[in-house]
Amino acid sequence: MLSFLKKIDFEYKNFNRDLAREFYLFSTARLISVCDYSKIYKKYSFLHTQETFDKINYLFHKYPENYKIQRYFSVILDLNIENKLCNLYDELDNLKEQIKIPKDDFHDDENSCYIHIEDVAYLLKNEQDPSKRKALFERSNNAYYEKISKKFIDLLINVNNVYYSLGYNSLIDLHCSAKEKNLIIFKQKSEFILKATDNSYSKSIKKFYEKQTNQSFTHASQYDSLFIFNTSEKSLGKAKQCFQSNKLLPLISKTLENMGLDFKKISSEVEFDSINHFNKYIDTSFKYNKKIILDMKMRKGKHSRAYVMPSIIPFEIFFSASISGGPDDCKKLLHEAGHALHYAYTSPKLYSVKTIMGNKSVTEAYAFLFERLSRNNHWLTNYVGLSSEDAKYVISQGSLYNLYLLRRYSSKLLFEYQLFSRKINSEQDILNIEELYKELLTKGTHFKYEKKSWIQDLDSNFYVANYISAWILEAQLTEYLSNNFGDEKYNGENWYCNPRSGEFLKNLWSNGNITADQLSAHIGYNDPTDISSLIHALDLR
């Protein structure tokens, strides 16, 4: 048995390396124009043979409480399904990359400026004219739905049919038993979050929207949320200079260095101009011991989304972002830095089952931990250099945005729970639930959502549950760090100034992708679903 599991581990480590590089080159850096994930699946065929699946399936049912065997089973199950459908996955990914829409209102001719679907969010958050925001969103939403919906729904049906053939009553059943996700509990927590925060959120979001737009909140639609939170940055005036693009990485590096985390030493900024440049760097990067590959420059064709993709933990971690400056970019960089540091400080002695396998709740908690510095008064005044008044403003708006996202993702989880709690036999089974997406997201965020948006909003493998879990874990972790490494006169907010906090985190990260249960127990809470720290942190008034 041991040699069999070791072979899975070794093959999966190399599979993940090749897949991560392909993803970075195609979906993030855009250094290749067409993806071909099928070639990677063929290369590592051992991982998705029927014999491999039968063996790991037997072990999984023989040792149901062994979380390592559960993780091996989970990845082998996913790879079997993905391999069977990998041509459809490739087709969908390539199709998504081809979706471009005219940037200008109501023009669809050869003289129009076309933009990629992934970059629409950046334009929406900067568009002041509500009619133009609406037109841009509708072009984007309709184009995505028209191009993707049929194939995407076909994929969902095929994936679900495979799960059902294995004896699972629903995807809910599968995730609860094989993927470290108690979705029944998270459904209950999401319902509680929405109920507990509704009164405070309702008053705050209405007041904020009307202040930012000079319009009644009754007009608020989903595409307006990006704009109003981005517009709030303009109210900072001269304080925006503190968030200039060239200052953000040095600011984060300084913060980490004071924690004893030498970000400069383990990272290297790159600007790949071709696939040959990339390959040459990868072939020689081990000489420089630079674990985190920083791709930060804005360039034509590169996607604006910030992303961390670990390919070889802890030696090769892609960290990509397009930095234009502002509090929002600062928040995104802090979030992704949390991921990158976790992977970079993972012990190289660990097997893949402890580094890259398993759900991503814990690494998302580490990302939220650093993202929360963007709402930390001590950090904003002492490191960023904001006045007390400006810091108060940034914290107020950042906290409201965080609450908006928490409610949005809680609503998404409720939708996905309903979508996947039943057997899906046909396209109509899915289309019948589109109205529920519109209803739940509108009720949860108080912005009007369009039912067609669900396809673009659906994450794979119930990733939404990882975010809900991570919000809970981050609140516990921040509370622990504040109590143990911060000063009482600062309400513990200066925990990040204490080098012992960095040492604590490095020791934690060295254990790899521990389970949510293990993290919660390590910091003395013993319950990764205990929501009390999160509710306290939201400061609902």
N, C-alpha and C positions, 0 to 999 in steps of 0.2 A: 504493500500500500504506500509506503513512504517514498519509494522510487517513482511511483506513478504520480504522486502529488508534486514531487520535486520537478518532474518533467513538465507538468502543467505550469508550474510556477515559472520555470525557465523560459518556456515557449511564450507564455503570456507576457513576460517582461519584454521580450524582443518584439512581440506583436504590438504592444502598446507603444514602444519606441517608434516603430515604422508608421503606425497609425497617427501618432501625435505629430510627427514631422510632416506627413501628408496633409493633415488638417491645418497646420500652421501655414504651410506653403499655399494652400488653396483657399481656405476660408478666412484667413486672417491677413497674411502678408500679401496674398494675391500674386505670388511669383510664378505660379502655374495657372493655366486657364481652364484646365479640366482635371477633375479628381478621378482617381481609379482605385477605390478601396478594395475592389474585388481581387486585384493582384496580391494584396496583402493577406487576404483571407486564404487564397490559394497557397501562398508561401507557408502558412502555418496551419496546414490542413489537419494536423494531429488534434488541434484544439476543438475541431467540430466534426470529428468522425462519430458514427453511431456507437462504436465500441467505447470511445472515451466518455461519451455521455452516459452510456449504460453503467459504466463502472462508477462514475462520480454520483450518479443518481442512486445507486445501491448504497454507497457510503453515506450520502446525505440522509437517507431514510434510516440507516442503521445508527448513525450518530447525530440525531437532530439538534442536540444542544451544543455541538462543537461549532463555534462561530467561524473557524478557519475552513472547515469542510463546507459550511454553508456558503462562504465566499467563493470557494472553488466551484461549487455547484452553480452558483448564480452566474458567474462569468461564462462557464461552459454552456449553460442553458441559453444565455443571451447570444453567444457566438454561434451556436447552432441555428438559431432563428435568423440572425443577421446574415449568416452565410447563405442560407436558403433564399433570402430575399435581397441579397447584396446588390444585385443588378438594379432592383427597384430603388434601393437606397441611393446608389450612385446616380441614377436617373433623376431622382428628386433633388439631390444636392446640386447637380449641374444645372437643373432647371431653375432652382432658386437663384443661382448666380447669374442667370441670364435675364432675370426680371429687372427691367429698367423702365422708368416712367418719365414723362416730360416734367421738368421742374416748374415751368411757367404755367400760369393758369390757362386752362382750356385750349392749349396749343398742342397739337400732336402731329407735327410735320418734320421734315428733314432739317429745318432750321432751329428746332427746339433744342434746349439743353437737357440732356437726359441724365438721370441720377439712378444709382443703384438702390434697390429696395431697402437695403440695410442702412443706408444713410438718410432715410426719410426722417427718422427721429431727430437727428441733428438739426435738420431744417425746420421741423415743427417747433422745436423749443426756441428757435430764434425768429420765428415769423410773427410779427405784431398784428397783422391784419387777420381778424378772425375768419373772414370769408375765404382768404387764401389758405389759412390753416385747414379749413374744412375741405376745400377743393383738393389740396395736396393729399390729405388723409384719405379721402374717398377714392382718388386715383390709385393710391398705393394699396388700400384695402381691397378694392375691387380687382386690381391686377393680380394680387397674390391669390385671392380666392379663385379667380377664373383659371389661373395657370396651374395651381397646386392642388385644389380641393379634391378632385376626382382621384388622382394618384395617391394623395395622402390618405384619403378614406380607404382606398383599396389596400394600402399598406397596413392600416390599423386593423382592418378585418382579417387580413392574412396573419398578422402577428397574434391577434386574439384567438384565431382558430387553432394555431399551434399550441398555445397555452391550454386551451380547453381539451385538446387531444391528449395532453399529458395528465389530465385528471383534475385540473384546477377549475373551480366553479366560476371564477372571475379573476381579473387582474388584482383585485383587492386581496383575494385569497393568496395569490402568488406572492405579492409583496410582503404580506404579513408573515408568511412562513419562510421565505427564502431570501429576503433582501433587507433585513434589519430595520424594517419600517412597520411600526404598529399604527396602521392607517386609521383604525377605529378610534384609537386614542387621539390622534392628531385631528381627526374630524371633530371630535368633542372639544379639543382645545381651540380650534379655529372658530367654532360656534361661540365659545365663551369669549374669545378675544373680540369678536364682532359685537357681541352684546355689551361687554364691559366698557368698550371704548366708544360706543356709538354716540352718546350724548355729548361728550367732550369733542369728539371729532366733528360732529355735525355743525356745532357752533363755530369751531375754529376754521374749518375748510370754507364755509360759506363766507365768513368775514374776510378771510385771506383772498379768496377768488375775487370778490367784489372790489377789494382794494387794489388788486393787481390789474384788473381789466376794466373797471368802471362799468361793469355790466351786472345784471341780475344773475344769481347763481342758477336760476332756472334754465339758463342757456348753456350751462357747462356740459361739454362733451369730452370723451376720453382723450381726444387729441389736444385739448386745452391744458391738461395736467402738466405735460412737459413744459409748455410755455410759461405757465404761471410760476412754477418753481425756478425756472431759469431767469425769468424777469426779476425775481426777487434779488438776484445778484446785482442788478443794476442799481438798486437802492443803496449799495455799499459806497458808491461814490469813489473817492480816492483810495479807500481801503481795498479796492479791487487790486491795487498794485501789489498787495501782499500775496496775491494768488497768481501772479504772472507765470506764464508757462515755463520760463527759464529758472524760476525759483522753486518749483514744486519738488523735483527730485532731490535737490540739495537740502530742502526742508525736511523731507522724509528721511534722507540719509542721516542728517544731524540728529533727528529724534531717535532713530534706531541705534546710532553709535553711542548715545548717552545711556542706552539700555544695555550696552555691551554686545550689540548685534552689528557686526561690521559689514554693512550693506555694500559699501564700495569694494571691499576686498573680494566678495563672492559674486559680484555682478559686473557685467560689461555691456556698455552701450554699443549697438551695432546699427548699421543702415545697409541692409542687403539691397543691391541694385539688380541682381540677377540670380538665377538658380545656381549658376556656377560659383558665384561669390558665396552663396549659402553653403554649398557642398564643401568648398575649400575651408571655410570657417569651421564647420562641423568636424572635418577631418583633423584639424589641428587644435581645436579648443581645449582638449584635455591637457595640453601643455601649460595652459595659463591658469588652471584651477578656478575658472570663472563659471560658477554654477548657473547663475541666472542671466539669461540672454535678453537684454533690454532693447526692444524695438519700439522706440518712442516717437520717432519723427513722423510728421504728417507728410504723405506723398500721394500722388495720383494713383487711384486704384486701390489703395490700402483701406481696409474697413475702419470705421471710427470707433467700433466697440472695443473696450478694454477687455483683455483676456489673459489668463495664465493657463498654459498647457504643459504639464510635466511629461517629458518623454523618457528620460532616464533618471530616476530618483536615486540619489540627490544631485546628480552631476549635470543634467541638461534640462533646464526649465525655461520655456519660452514665456516671456512677459511682454505682451504687445499692447500698445495704446497709442492714440493720436491725441497729443496734448495741445490744447489751445488756450488753457488757463482758466481760472475761476474756481470757486468753491466746489463745484460739481466735479471737475476734473481732479481736484485734490482728494475728494472723497473716493472717487473711483480708484485712484492710485493707491491710497491707503488700503482699500479693500483687497485689491489684487496683490499688494505687497504682503498681506497676511497669508495668502495662499502660497506665494513664492517662498517666503521664509519657512513656512511649515515644511515644504518639500525639500528645500535646500539644507535644512538642519536635521532631516531624517537620517538615522544611522544607515550607512551603506551596507551594514552587515545583515540587514533585514531582508527576508524574502518578500516577493511581490504581494503575497497574501496579506502582509502587514503594511504595505506602502501604497499600493495603487488600487487594490481590490476593496470591496465594501462600499457602503453608501458614503456620500460626501457631506453628511451633516457636520462632522467635526471640523473638517477643513473650512467649511463655510462659517463656522463659529469663530475660527481664528481670523478669517477675513473680516467678519463683522466687528470683532474686537478692535482691530486697527481702524476700521472705518469710523467707529464711534469717537475716535479722537477728533474728527471733524465737528463734533458737537460737544467737545470738552472745553470748558471755559479756561482752565489752566493752560492747556495747549494753545488755544487760540490767542490768548493774551501774552503768554511768555515765549512761545516759539514762532507763531505766525506773525505776531506783532500788532494785533488788532487792539483798538481801544475797548474798554469795558462795554461801551454802548454798542459798538459794532459786533463785538463777540456775542452779546445778548441777542442781537438781531439774527446773526448766523445760526445760533443755537435754536432759537425759536422756530425759524423756517426749516432748518434741518430736521428738527424733531417732528414737525408736522409732516414733512415729506416721508420720514421714516414710518410714522404712523399710517400714512396713506399707503405705503408699500406693504406694510404688515397686514392691513385690512384687504388690500388687493390680492395678496397671495393667500390669505385665509379664504377669500371668496373663490379664488382659482382652485384651491384644494377641494372645497365643497363641490364645485362643478365637476372636477375630474373624478371625485369619488362617485358621484352619480353616474357619470359617463361610463366608468369601468366596473361598476358594481353589478352589471348585468351582462348577459351574453349578447355579443354583437354579431348578427347574422347577415345584415345587409346595410347598404348605404342609408336606407331610410331609417334604420334604427339609430344611426348617428345624427342624421339631419333633424330627427324629432326632438333632439335635446338642445339644438342651437338656441332656442328661445330661453332655455334655462341659463345658459352662459350670459346672455344679455341681462336677464333678471338679477342673477346673483352678483355679477360685477357692478351693475348699476347701483344696486342696493348697498353693496359693500363700500364702494368708493364715493358714491353720490354724484359721479359723473356718468352721463348717458353713454352706454356701450352699444356697439353694433354687433349683431349676432354673428356676422361673417368673420369677426376678428378672432374667433376661438381657434381657428386653424393655425394662425400665426402665433398665437399665445400659448399653445400647448407644448409643454416641455416633455421630453422623453423620460421614460422610467420613473414617473411620479417624482421628478426632481423637486417639484414644489414642496413636497414633504420635507426634503432636506433643508429648505430655507426656513420653514416653520420650526423645525427642530433646532436649527442653528440660532435663530433669534432667542429661543429659550436658553440654550447652552451658553451663548455669549453673555446674556444677562447674569447668569450664575458665575461665569468666569470673570467678568468685569467686577462684580461684587467681591469676589474672592481676592482679586489683585488689589482692589482699592482698600480692603480691610487689612491686608497683610503687607502691602508695600507702599501705600500712600499715607499722607499725613492727615490727621483729623481736621486741622484748620483749613484744609483744602477739600474737605469731604472725600478724601482719598483720591481725588482726581489726578494728583501728581504721581500716581503709581509708576508711570512710564519713565519717570526721572530716576528711579531707583534701579541701579545695575542688577540688584538681586532679582528684580522682576524679569529681566532679560535672561538671567541664568535659569530661573524657574521655567520660562517658556522654552528655552533651548532643550532642557531636559525632557519636557513634555513632548516637544516635536520629535526628539530623537526616537521616540517609540512608534513613529509612523502614523498610520491611519487607525488610531485606536477607535473602539466603539463609543457611541454616545453614553452607554452605561459606564464604561471605564473612565471617561472624562469626568462625568458628574460625580462618580465615586471618588476620584482622585482629589477633587477639590472640596469634598465633604458634603455634597448635596444628596448623593445616592439616589437621585431620581431625575433622569434627563427630561422628564415631561412635567416637572414641577414648575409651574408658570408664575409663581409668586414674585420672583426676582424681576421677571420681565414686566409684569404689571406695575411693580414699584418703580422701575426705570422709566416707564412711559410718563410718569408724573402727571396723571390725569387730573386736571382741575378746570 
